[in-house]
Amino acid sequence: MKITALPKPEYPFPSLMSTYAEKVKAQTDMWIDRDYGFLPMKMQMKYKLSNFGYITARCLPDMPTYDHLKPAAMFMLWGTVFDDYYEYCTTAQLQSLQKRVVAVLEGSDPQPGEHDFFPLLADIRDRLNVLFPPYWMRRYIDNVDNYIGSMQLEVPFKLVKHFPRLEEFIRLRELTIGVHAFLDLIILQLGLDLPEEVMNHAYMKELYRLTARVFAWCNDFYSIEKDIDREPLNLVLVLQHEFKLSIEAANDAAMSFHDNDVREIVRLQSDVPDFGHYTNGVKKFAWYLGVMIQGQKDWYAIDTKRYQKGGFPEEDTFKAVAGSSL
Protein backbone atom coordinates (compact mmCIF):
# COMPACT_ATOMS: atom_id res chain seq x y z
CA MET A 1 0.00 0.00 0.00
CA LYS A 2 1.24 3.49 -0.84
CA ILE A 3 1.84 5.72 2.16
CA THR A 4 -0.60 8.28 0.80
CA ALA A 5 -3.33 5.59 0.72
CA LEU A 6 -3.08 4.72 4.40
CA PRO A 7 -6.34 5.32 6.32
CA LYS A 8 -6.83 8.82 7.74
CA PRO A 9 -8.85 9.84 10.81
CA GLU A 10 -12.52 10.76 10.80
CA TYR A 11 -14.35 12.88 13.37
CA PRO A 12 -17.90 13.35 14.66
CA PHE A 13 -17.41 17.12 14.96
CA PRO A 14 -18.90 19.95 12.84
CA SER A 15 -17.03 21.15 9.76
CA LEU A 16 -17.24 24.96 9.64
CA MET A 17 -15.55 27.80 7.77
CA SER A 18 -15.29 31.48 8.62
CA THR A 19 -17.03 33.98 6.36
CA TYR A 20 -13.64 35.74 6.33
CA ALA A 21 -11.87 32.72 4.81
CA GLU A 22 -11.01 34.19 1.42
CA LYS A 23 -9.95 37.50 2.94
CA VAL A 24 -7.63 35.89 5.46
CA LYS A 25 -6.23 33.52 2.81
CA ALA A 26 -5.36 36.45 0.55
CA GLN A 27 -3.91 38.47 3.41
CA THR A 28 -1.79 35.54 4.59
CA ASP A 29 -0.27 35.33 1.10
CA MET A 30 0.42 39.07 1.28
CA TRP A 31 2.14 38.68 4.67
CA ILE A 32 4.40 35.98 3.20
CA ASP A 33 5.44 38.37 0.43
CA ARG A 34 5.77 41.45 2.65
CA ASP A 35 6.90 40.21 6.05
CA TYR A 36 8.77 36.97 5.36
CA GLY A 37 11.20 38.21 2.72
CA PHE A 38 14.05 36.60 4.67
CA LEU A 39 12.81 33.24 3.39
CA PRO A 40 14.10 31.73 0.15
CA MET A 41 11.71 32.46 -2.70
CA LYS A 42 11.04 28.73 -3.06
CA MET A 43 9.91 28.57 0.56
CA GLN A 44 7.68 31.61 0.19
CA MET A 45 5.88 29.77 -2.62
CA LYS A 46 5.60 26.59 -0.54
CA TYR A 47 4.09 28.53 2.35
CA LYS A 48 1.54 30.11 0.02
CA LEU A 49 0.56 26.65 -1.22
CA SER A 50 0.19 25.60 2.42
CA ASN A 51 -2.87 27.89 2.69
CA PHE A 52 -2.42 28.71 6.38
CA GLY A 53 -5.21 31.26 6.20
CA TYR A 54 -7.69 28.45 5.64
CA ILE A 55 -6.66 26.46 8.71
CA THR A 56 -7.33 29.52 10.87
CA ALA A 57 -10.66 30.10 9.12
CA ARG A 58 -11.67 26.48 9.73
CA CYS A 59 -10.41 26.20 13.32
CA LEU A 60 -11.83 29.55 14.45
CA PRO A 61 -14.89 29.96 12.22
CA ASP A 62 -17.01 32.18 14.48
CA MET A 63 -14.76 35.11 15.30
CA PRO A 64 -17.07 38.12 15.73
CA THR A 65 -14.97 40.43 13.51
CA TYR A 66 -12.04 40.16 11.15
CA ASP A 67 -9.93 42.01 13.73
CA HIS A 68 -10.42 38.99 16.00
CA LEU A 69 -9.46 36.46 13.31
CA LYS A 70 -6.49 38.42 11.95
CA PRO A 71 -4.04 38.00 14.88
CA ALA A 72 -4.96 34.31 15.07
CA ALA A 73 -3.98 33.91 11.41
CA MET A 74 -0.82 35.96 11.96
CA PHE A 75 0.12 33.71 14.87
CA MET A 76 -0.58 30.50 12.93
CA LEU A 77 1.75 31.64 10.13
CA TRP A 78 4.39 32.97 12.54
CA GLY A 79 4.42 29.80 14.65
CA THR A 80 4.72 27.44 11.68
CA VAL A 81 7.53 29.37 10.02
CA PHE A 82 9.31 29.80 13.36
CA ASP A 83 9.13 26.04 13.98
CA ASP A 84 10.47 25.22 10.51
CA TYR A 85 13.17 27.90 10.61
CA TYR A 86 14.64 26.93 13.97
CA GLU A 87 13.91 23.20 13.78
CA TYR A 88 17.54 22.08 13.86
CA CYS A 89 18.92 24.57 16.38
CA THR A 90 20.81 23.54 19.48
CA THR A 91 19.30 23.54 22.94
CA ALA A 92 21.28 26.67 23.86
CA GLN A 93 20.06 28.51 20.75
CA LEU A 94 16.45 27.55 21.47
CA GLN A 95 16.77 28.67 25.09
CA SER A 96 17.96 32.08 23.90
CA LEU A 97 15.07 32.32 21.45
CA GLN A 98 12.60 31.24 24.13
CA LYS A 99 13.69 34.02 26.49
CA ARG A 100 13.43 36.63 23.76
CA VAL A 101 10.02 35.46 22.54
CA VAL A 102 8.61 35.60 26.06
CA ALA A 103 10.16 39.03 26.65
CA VAL A 104 8.55 40.40 23.49
CA LEU A 105 5.16 38.92 24.37
CA GLU A 106 5.47 40.50 27.81
CA GLY A 107 6.06 43.93 26.28
CA SER A 108 9.72 44.26 25.27
CA ASP A 109 10.27 46.32 22.13
CA PRO A 110 12.03 44.66 19.18
CA GLN A 111 15.67 45.70 18.97
CA PRO A 112 17.35 47.29 15.92
CA GLY A 113 18.81 44.59 13.72
CA GLU A 114 16.85 41.86 15.47
CA HIS A 115 15.40 39.09 13.34
CA ASP A 116 12.10 39.87 11.60
CA PHE A 117 10.36 37.25 13.75
CA PHE A 118 10.40 39.62 16.72
CA PRO A 119 8.70 42.74 15.27
CA LEU A 120 6.14 40.38 13.72
CA LEU A 121 5.53 38.84 17.14
CA ALA A 122 5.24 42.29 18.73
CA ASP A 123 2.50 43.15 16.23
CA ILE A 124 0.60 39.97 17.16
CA ARG A 125 1.07 40.81 20.86
CA ASP A 126 -0.31 44.31 20.45
CA ARG A 127 -3.39 43.05 18.60
CA LEU A 128 -4.09 40.36 21.21
CA ASN A 129 -3.62 42.80 24.09
CA VAL A 130 -6.61 44.71 22.74
CA LEU A 131 -8.74 41.55 22.71
CA PHE A 132 -7.51 39.53 25.71
CA PRO A 133 -7.94 40.43 29.38
CA PRO A 134 -4.53 40.43 31.14
CA TYR A 135 -4.92 36.98 32.73
CA TRP A 136 -5.75 35.44 29.34
CA MET A 137 -2.69 37.09 27.81
CA ARG A 138 -0.63 35.61 30.64
CA ARG A 139 -2.07 32.18 29.88
CA TYR A 140 -1.31 32.56 26.17
CA ILE A 141 2.28 33.68 26.87
CA ASP A 142 2.86 30.74 29.19
CA ASN A 143 1.63 28.32 26.51
CA VAL A 144 3.92 29.84 23.86
CA ASP A 145 6.76 29.64 26.39
CA ASN A 146 6.03 25.96 27.05
CA TYR A 147 5.89 25.22 23.33
CA ILE A 148 9.34 26.66 22.60
CA GLY A 149 10.60 24.85 25.68
CA SER A 150 9.30 21.62 24.18
CA MET A 151 11.29 22.25 20.99
CA GLN A 152 14.38 21.79 23.15
CA LEU A 153 13.19 18.33 24.16
CA GLU A 154 13.16 17.31 20.48
CA VAL A 155 16.82 18.19 19.91
CA PRO A 156 18.38 14.83 20.90
CA PHE A 157 16.07 13.00 18.52
CA LYS A 158 16.16 15.36 15.54
CA LEU A 159 19.88 15.98 15.38
CA VAL A 160 20.76 12.29 15.19
CA LYS A 161 17.41 10.93 13.91
CA HIS A 162 16.94 8.82 17.01
CA PHE A 163 13.53 7.30 17.80
CA PRO A 164 12.25 7.83 21.36
CA ARG A 165 10.54 5.07 23.28
CA LEU A 166 6.77 5.12 22.78
CA GLU A 167 5.98 6.16 26.36
CA GLU A 168 8.47 9.02 26.20
CA PHE A 169 7.24 10.07 22.77
CA ILE A 170 3.59 10.31 23.84
CA ARG A 171 4.47 12.69 26.69
CA LEU A 172 6.68 14.73 24.39
CA ARG A 173 4.33 14.93 21.41
CA GLU A 174 1.49 16.46 23.40
CA LEU A 175 3.75 19.46 24.00
CA THR A 176 5.63 19.69 20.71
CA ILE A 177 2.47 19.97 18.61
CA GLY A 178 2.39 23.50 20.04
CA VAL A 179 -1.38 23.91 19.87
CA HIS A 180 -2.15 25.03 23.43
CA ALA A 181 -1.74 28.76 22.71
CA PHE A 182 -3.93 28.37 19.60
CA LEU A 183 -6.63 26.70 21.70
CA ASP A 184 -6.56 29.75 23.98
CA LEU A 185 -7.87 31.83 21.07
CA ILE A 186 -11.22 30.03 21.25
CA ILE A 187 -12.17 32.40 24.06
CA LEU A 188 -12.47 35.21 21.49
CA GLN A 189 -15.46 33.37 19.96
CA LEU A 190 -17.41 32.93 23.19
CA GLY A 191 -18.45 36.51 23.90
CA LEU A 192 -17.55 35.98 27.57
CA ASP A 193 -14.53 35.32 29.75
CA LEU A 194 -13.83 32.08 31.60
CA PRO A 195 -11.93 32.91 34.80
CA GLU A 196 -8.69 31.31 35.90
CA GLU A 197 -10.39 29.01 38.39
CA VAL A 198 -12.43 27.52 35.53
CA MET A 199 -9.52 27.21 33.10
CA ASN A 200 -7.32 25.65 35.79
CA HIS A 201 -9.96 23.02 36.65
CA ALA A 202 -8.92 19.41 36.02
CA TYR A 203 -11.75 19.06 33.45
CA MET A 204 -10.40 21.87 31.26
CA LYS A 205 -6.81 20.68 31.62
CA GLU A 206 -7.85 17.22 30.45
CA LEU A 207 -9.70 18.66 27.46
CA TYR A 208 -6.61 20.65 26.47
CA ARG A 209 -4.40 17.60 26.91
CA LEU A 210 -6.60 15.33 24.80
CA THR A 211 -7.14 17.94 22.10
CA ALA A 212 -3.40 18.50 21.81
CA ARG A 213 -2.87 14.76 21.47
CA VAL A 214 -5.53 14.43 18.75
CA PHE A 215 -4.01 17.39 16.90
CA ALA A 216 -0.65 15.65 17.09
CA TRP A 217 -1.91 12.23 15.98
CA CYS A 218 -3.85 13.75 13.07
CA ASN A 219 -0.74 15.64 12.00
CA ASP A 220 1.28 12.45 12.18
CA PHE A 221 -1.11 10.55 9.90
CA TYR A 222 -0.96 13.25 7.25
CA SER A 223 2.78 13.88 7.55
CA ILE A 224 4.11 10.33 7.22
CA GLU A 225 5.37 11.02 3.70
CA LYS A 226 7.04 14.21 4.94
CA ASP A 227 8.56 12.58 8.02
CA ILE A 228 9.76 9.20 6.78
CA ASP A 229 13.61 9.09 6.66
CA ARG A 230 13.63 12.69 7.94
CA GLU A 231 11.69 13.07 11.20
CA PRO A 232 11.62 10.41 13.97
CA LEU A 233 8.91 12.14 16.02
CA ASN A 234 5.82 10.68 14.37
CA LEU A 235 3.45 8.28 16.16
CA VAL A 236 3.15 5.89 13.21
CA LEU A 237 6.92 5.74 12.70
CA VAL A 238 7.66 5.37 16.43
CA LEU A 239 5.22 2.44 16.64
CA GLN A 240 6.69 0.89 13.51
CA HIS A 241 10.22 1.17 14.91
CA GLU A 242 9.53 0.01 18.48
CA PHE A 243 7.34 -2.98 17.64
CA LYS A 244 8.88 -3.88 14.25
CA LEU A 245 5.55 -3.40 12.46
CA SER A 246 4.70 -2.90 8.83
CA ILE A 247 3.69 0.65 8.00
CA GLU A 248 0.09 -0.52 7.59
CA ALA A 249 0.04 -2.21 11.02
CA ALA A 250 1.72 0.81 12.62
CA ASN A 251 -0.87 3.11 11.09
CA ASP A 252 -3.65 0.88 12.48
CA ALA A 253 -2.06 0.90 15.94
CA ALA A 254 -1.71 4.68 15.84
CA MET A 255 -5.36 4.98 14.83
CA SER A 256 -6.33 3.07 17.96
CA PHE A 257 -4.47 5.60 20.11
CA HIS A 258 -6.16 8.40 18.21
CA ASP A 259 -9.68 6.96 18.32
CA ASN A 260 -9.50 6.35 22.08
CA ASP A 261 -8.61 10.00 22.64
CA VAL A 262 -11.43 11.18 20.37
CA ARG A 263 -13.96 9.04 22.22
CA GLU A 264 -12.83 10.53 25.51
CA ILE A 265 -13.22 14.08 24.16
CA VAL A 266 -16.76 13.25 23.01
CA ARG A 267 -17.53 11.85 26.46
CA LEU A 268 -16.20 14.95 28.19
CA GLN A 269 -18.20 17.21 25.87
CA SER A 270 -21.39 15.48 27.02
CA ASP A 271 -20.41 15.26 30.69
CA VAL A 272 -19.53 18.82 31.71
CA PRO A 273 -19.18 19.49 35.46
CA ASP A 274 -21.22 22.20 37.12
CA PHE A 275 -19.33 25.47 36.78
CA GLY A 276 -22.29 27.54 37.93
CA HIS A 277 -22.66 30.75 35.92
CA TYR A 278 -19.88 29.57 33.57
CA THR A 279 -21.24 26.11 32.72
CA ASN A 280 -22.71 27.11 29.36
CA GLY A 281 -19.48 28.89 28.43
CA VAL A 282 -17.48 25.77 29.26
CA LYS A 283 -19.85 23.63 27.16
CA LYS A 284 -19.38 26.02 24.25
CA PHE A 285 -15.61 26.02 24.67
CA ALA A 286 -15.58 22.20 24.66
CA TRP A 287 -17.75 22.21 21.52
CA TYR A 288 -15.35 24.58 19.78
CA LEU A 289 -12.45 22.25 20.58
CA GLY A 290 -14.22 19.66 18.41
CA VAL A 291 -14.71 22.26 15.68
CA MET A 292 -11.00 23.00 15.82
CA ILE A 293 -10.05 19.32 15.55
CA GLN A 294 -12.32 18.92 12.52
CA GLY A 295 -10.98 22.14 11.03
CA GLN A 296 -7.41 20.93 11.18
CA LYS A 297 -8.36 17.65 9.52
CA ASP A 298 -10.31 19.39 6.74
CA TRP A 299 -7.34 21.66 6.08
CA TYR A 300 -5.07 18.63 5.69
CA ALA A 301 -7.55 16.81 3.45
CA ILE A 302 -8.79 19.73 1.32
CA ASP A 303 -6.72 22.90 1.46
CA THR A 304 -3.01 22.37 1.92
CA LYS A 305 -0.13 21.01 -0.12
CA ARG A 306 2.25 21.19 2.85
CA TYR A 307 2.25 17.44 3.41
CA GLN A 308 2.51 16.45 -0.23
CA LYS A 309 5.84 15.71 -1.87
CA GLY A 310 7.61 18.99 -2.59
CA GLY A 311 5.24 21.00 -0.41
CA PHE A 312 7.33 21.09 2.76
CA PRO A 313 10.82 22.39 3.56
CA GLU A 314 13.63 20.12 2.42
CA GLU A 315 15.72 18.82 5.28
CA ASP A 316 18.64 21.15 4.61
CA THR A 317 16.58 24.30 3.90
CA PHE A 318 17.10 25.90 7.30
CA LYS A 319 19.95 23.83 8.76
CA ALA A 320 22.36 26.74 8.26
CA VAL A 321 20.40 28.65 10.92
CA ALA A 322 21.54 26.10 13.51
CA GLY A 323 25.13 26.95 12.67
CA SER A 324 24.64 30.69 13.08
CA SER A 325 24.86 32.74 16.25
CA LEU A 326 21.25 33.89 15.79
C-alpha positions as CSV (number, residue, x, y, z in Angstrom):
1,M,0.0,0.0,0.0
2,K,1.2,3.5,-0.8
3,I,1.8,5.7,2.2
4,T,-0.6,8.3,0.8
5,A,-3.3,5.6,0.7
6,L,-3.1,4.7,4.4
7,P,-6.3,5.3,6.3
8,K,-6.8,8.8,7.7
9,P,-8.9,9.8,10.8
10,E,-12.5,10.8,10.8
11,Y,-14.3,12.9,13.4
12,P,-17.9,13.4,14.7
13,F,-17.4,17.1,15.0
14,P,-18.9,19.9,12.8
15,S,-17.0,21.2,9.8
16,L,-17.2,25.0,9.6
17,M,-15.5,27.8,7.8
18,S,-15.3,31.5,8.6
19,T,-17.0,34.0,6.4
20,Y,-13.6,35.7,6.3
21,A,-11.9,32.7,4.8
22,E,-11.0,34.2,1.4
23,K,-10.0,37.5,2.9
24,V,-7.6,35.9,5.5
25,K,-6.2,33.5,2.8
26,A,-5.4,36.5,0.6
27,Q,-3.9,38.5,3.4
28,T,-1.8,35.5,4.6
29,D,-0.3,35.3,1.1
30,M,0.4,39.1,1.3
31,W,2.1,38.7,4.7
32,I,4.4,36.0,3.2
33,D,5.4,38.4,0.4
34,R,5.8,41.4,2.6
35,D,6.9,40.2,6.0
36,Y,8.8,37.0,5.4
37,G,11.2,38.2,2.7
38,F,14.1,36.6,4.7
39,L,12.8,33.2,3.4
40,P,14.1,31.7,0.1
41,M,11.7,32.5,-2.7
42,K,11.0,28.7,-3.1
43,M,9.9,28.6,0.6
44,Q,7.7,31.6,0.2
45,M,5.9,29.8,-2.6
46,K,5.6,26.6,-0.5
47,Y,4.1,28.5,2.4
48,K,1.5,30.1,0.0
49,L,0.6,26.6,-1.2
50,S,0.2,25.6,2.4
51,N,-2.9,27.9,2.7
52,F,-2.4,28.7,6.4
53,G,-5.2,31.3,6.2
54,Y,-7.7,28.5,5.6
55,I,-6.7,26.5,8.7
56,T,-7.3,29.5,10.9
57,A,-10.7,30.1,9.1
58,R,-11.7,26.5,9.7
59,C,-10.4,26.2,13.3
60,L,-11.8,29.6,14.5
61,P,-14.9,30.0,12.2
62,D,-17.0,32.2,14.5
63,M,-14.8,35.1,15.3
64,P,-17.1,38.1,15.7
65,T,-15.0,40.4,13.5
66,Y,-12.0,40.2,11.2
67,D,-9.9,42.0,13.7
68,H,-10.4,39.0,16.0
69,L,-9.5,36.5,13.3
70,K,-6.5,38.4,12.0
71,P,-4.0,38.0,14.9
72,A,-5.0,34.3,15.1
73,A,-4.0,33.9,11.4
74,M,-0.8,36.0,12.0
75,F,0.1,33.7,14.9
76,M,-0.6,30.5,12.9
77,L,1.8,31.6,10.1
78,W,4.4,33.0,12.5
79,G,4.4,29.8,14.7
80,T,4.7,27.4,11.7
81,V,7.5,29.4,10.0
82,F,9.3,29.8,13.4
83,D,9.1,26.0,14.0
84,D,10.5,25.2,10.5
85,Y,13.2,27.9,10.6
86,Y,14.6,26.9,14.0
87,E,13.9,23.2,13.8
88,Y,17.5,22.1,13.9
89,C,18.9,24.6,16.4
90,T,20.8,23.5,19.5
91,T,19.3,23.5,22.9
92,A,21.3,26.7,23.9
93,Q,20.1,28.5,20.7
94,L,16.5,27.6,21.5
95,Q,16.8,28.7,25.1
96,S,18.0,32.1,23.9
97,L,15.1,32.3,21.4
98,Q,12.6,31.2,24.1
99,K,13.7,34.0,26.5
100,R,13.4,36.6,23.8
101,V,10.0,35.5,22.5
102,V,8.6,35.6,26.1
103,A,10.2,39.0,26.7
104,V,8.5,40.4,23.5
105,L,5.2,38.9,24.4
106,E,5.5,40.5,27.8
107,G,6.1,43.9,26.3
108,S,9.7,44.3,25.3
109,D,10.3,46.3,22.1
110,P,12.0,44.7,19.2
111,Q,15.7,45.7,19.0
112,P,17.4,47.3,15.9
113,G,18.8,44.6,13.7
114,E,16.8,41.9,15.5
115,H,15.4,39.1,13.3
116,D,12.1,39.9,11.6
117,F,10.4,37.3,13.8
118,F,10.4,39.6,16.7
119,P,8.7,42.7,15.3
120,L,6.1,40.4,13.7
121,L,5.5,38.8,17.1
122,A,5.2,42.3,18.7
123,D,2.5,43.1,16.2
124,I,0.6,40.0,17.2
125,R,1.1,40.8,20.9
126,D,-0.3,44.3,20.4
127,R,-3.4,43.1,18.6
128,L,-4.1,40.4,21.2
129,N,-3.6,42.8,24.1
130,V,-6.6,44.7,22.7
131,L,-8.7,41.5,22.7
132,F,-7.5,39.5,25.7
133,P,-7.9,40.4,29.4
134,P,-4.5,40.4,31.1
135,Y,-4.9,37.0,32.7
136,W,-5.8,35.4,29.3
137,M,-2.7,37.1,27.8
138,R,-0.6,35.6,30.6
139,R,-2.1,32.2,29.9
140,Y,-1.3,32.6,26.2
141,I,2.3,33.7,26.9
142,D,2.9,30.7,29.2
143,N,1.6,28.3,26.5
144,V,3.9,29.8,23.9
145,D,6.8,29.6,26.4
146,N,6.0,26.0,27.1
147,Y,5.9,25.2,23.3
148,I,9.3,26.7,22.6
149,G,10.6,24.9,25.7
150,S,9.3,21.6,24.2
151,M,11.3,22.2,21.0
152,Q,14.4,21.8,23.1
153,L,13.2,18.3,24.2
154,E,13.2,17.3,20.5
155,V,16.8,18.2,19.9
156,P,18.4,14.8,20.9
157,F,16.1,13.0,18.5
158,K,16.2,15.4,15.5
159,L,19.9,16.0,15.4
160,V,20.8,12.3,15.2
161,K,17.4,10.9,13.9
162,H,16.9,8.8,17.0
163,F,13.5,7.3,17.8
164,P,12.3,7.8,21.4
165,R,10.5,5.1,23.3
166,L,6.8,5.1,22.8
167,E,6.0,6.2,26.4
168,E,8.5,9.0,26.2
169,F,7.2,10.1,22.8
170,I,3.6,10.3,23.8
171,R,4.5,12.7,26.7
172,L,6.7,14.7,24.4
173,R,4.3,14.9,21.4
174,E,1.5,16.5,23.4
175,L,3.8,19.5,24.0
176,T,5.6,19.7,20.7
177,I,2.5,20.0,18.6
178,G,2.4,23.5,20.0
179,V,-1.4,23.9,19.9
180,H,-2.1,25.0,23.4
181,A,-1.7,28.8,22.7
182,F,-3.9,28.4,19.6
183,L,-6.6,26.7,21.7
184,D,-6.6,29.7,24.0
185,L,-7.9,31.8,21.1
186,I,-11.2,30.0,21.2
187,I,-12.2,32.4,24.1
188,L,-12.5,35.2,21.5
189,Q,-15.5,33.4,20.0
190,L,-17.4,32.9,23.2
191,G,-18.4,36.5,23.9
192,L,-17.6,36.0,27.6
193,D,-14.5,35.3,29.8
194,L,-13.8,32.1,31.6
195,P,-11.9,32.9,34.8
196,E,-8.7,31.3,35.9
197,E,-10.4,29.0,38.4
198,V,-12.4,27.5,35.5
199,M,-9.5,27.2,33.1
200,N,-7.3,25.6,35.8
201,H,-10.0,23.0,36.6
202,A,-8.9,19.4,36.0
203,Y,-11.7,19.1,33.5
204,M,-10.4,21.9,31.3
205,K,-6.8,20.7,31.6
206,E,-7.8,17.2,30.4
207,L,-9.7,18.7,27.5
208,Y,-6.6,20.7,26.5
209,R,-4.4,17.6,26.9
210,L,-6.6,15.3,24.8
211,T,-7.1,17.9,22.1
212,A,-3.4,18.5,21.8
213,R,-2.9,14.8,21.5
214,V,-5.5,14.4,18.8
215,F,-4.0,17.4,16.9
216,A,-0.6,15.6,17.1
217,W,-1.9,12.2,16.0
218,C,-3.9,13.7,13.1
219,N,-0.7,15.6,12.0
220,D,1.3,12.4,12.2
221,F,-1.1,10.6,9.9
222,Y,-1.0,13.3,7.3
223,S,2.8,13.9,7.6
224,I,4.1,10.3,7.2
225,E,5.4,11.0,3.7
226,K,7.0,14.2,4.9
227,D,8.6,12.6,8.0
228,I,9.8,9.2,6.8
229,D,13.6,9.1,6.7
230,R,13.6,12.7,7.9
231,E,11.7,13.1,11.2
232,P,11.6,10.4,14.0
233,L,8.9,12.1,16.0
234,N,5.8,10.7,14.4
235,L,3.5,8.3,16.2
236,V,3.2,5.9,13.2
237,L,6.9,5.7,12.7
238,V,7.7,5.4,16.4
239,L,5.2,2.4,16.6
240,Q,6.7,0.9,13.5
241,H,10.2,1.2,14.9
242,E,9.5,0.0,18.5
243,F,7.3,-3.0,17.6
244,K,8.9,-3.9,14.2
245,L,5.6,-3.4,12.5
246,S,4.7,-2.9,8.8
247,I,3.7,0.7,8.0
248,E,0.1,-0.5,7.6
249,A,0.0,-2.2,11.0
250,A,1.7,0.8,12.6
251,N,-0.9,3.1,11.1
252,D,-3.7,0.9,12.5
253,A,-2.1,0.9,15.9
254,A,-1.7,4.7,15.8
255,M,-5.4,5.0,14.8
256,S,-6.3,3.1,18.0
257,F,-4.5,5.6,20.1
258,H,-6.2,8.4,18.2
259,D,-9.7,7.0,18.3
260,N,-9.5,6.3,22.1
261,D,-8.6,10.0,22.6
262,V,-11.4,11.2,20.4
263,R,-14.0,9.0,22.2
264,E,-12.8,10.5,25.5
265,I,-13.2,14.1,24.2
266,V,-16.8,13.3,23.0
267,R,-17.5,11.8,26.5
268,L,-16.2,15.0,28.2
269,Q,-18.2,17.2,25.9
270,S,-21.4,15.5,27.0
271,D,-20.4,15.3,30.7
272,V,-19.5,18.8,31.7
273,P,-19.2,19.5,35.5
274,D,-21.2,22.2,37.1
275,F,-19.3,25.5,36.8
276,G,-22.3,27.5,37.9
277,H,-22.7,30.7,35.9
278,Y,-19.9,29.6,33.6
279,T,-21.2,26.1,32.7
280,N,-22.7,27.1,29.4
281,G,-19.5,28.9,28.4
282,V,-17.5,25.8,29.3
283,K,-19.9,23.6,27.2
284,K,-19.4,26.0,24.3
285,F,-15.6,26.0,24.7
286,A,-15.6,22.2,24.7
287,W,-17.8,22.2,21.5
288,Y,-15.3,24.6,19.8
289,L,-12.5,22.3,20.6
290,G,-14.2,19.7,18.4
291,V,-14.7,22.3,15.7
292,M,-11.0,23.0,15.8
293,I,-10.0,19.3,15.6
294,Q,-12.3,18.9,12.5
295,G,-11.0,22.1,11.0
296,Q,-7.4,20.9,11.2
297,K,-8.4,17.6,9.5
298,D,-10.3,19.4,6.7
299,W,-7.3,21.7,6.1
300,Y,-5.1,18.6,5.7
301,A,-7.5,16.8,3.5
302,I,-8.8,19.7,1.3
303,D,-6.7,22.9,1.5
304,T,-3.0,22.4,1.9
305,K,-0.1,21.0,-0.1
306,R,2.3,21.2,2.8
307,Y,2.2,17.4,3.4
308,Q,2.5,16.5,-0.2
309,K,5.8,15.7,-1.9
310,G,7.6,19.0,-2.6
311,G,5.2,21.0,-0.4
312,F,7.3,21.1,2.8
313,P,10.8,22.4,3.6
314,E,13.6,20.1,2.4
315,E,15.7,18.8,5.3
316,D,18.6,21.2,4.6
317,T,16.6,24.3,3.9
318,F,17.1,25.9,7.3
319,K,20.0,23.8,8.8
320,A,22.4,26.7,8.3
321,V,20.4,28.6,10.9
322,A,21.5,26.1,13.5
323,G,25.1,27.0,12.7
324,S,24.6,30.7,13.1
325,S,24.9,32.7,16.3
326,L,21.2,33.9,15.8
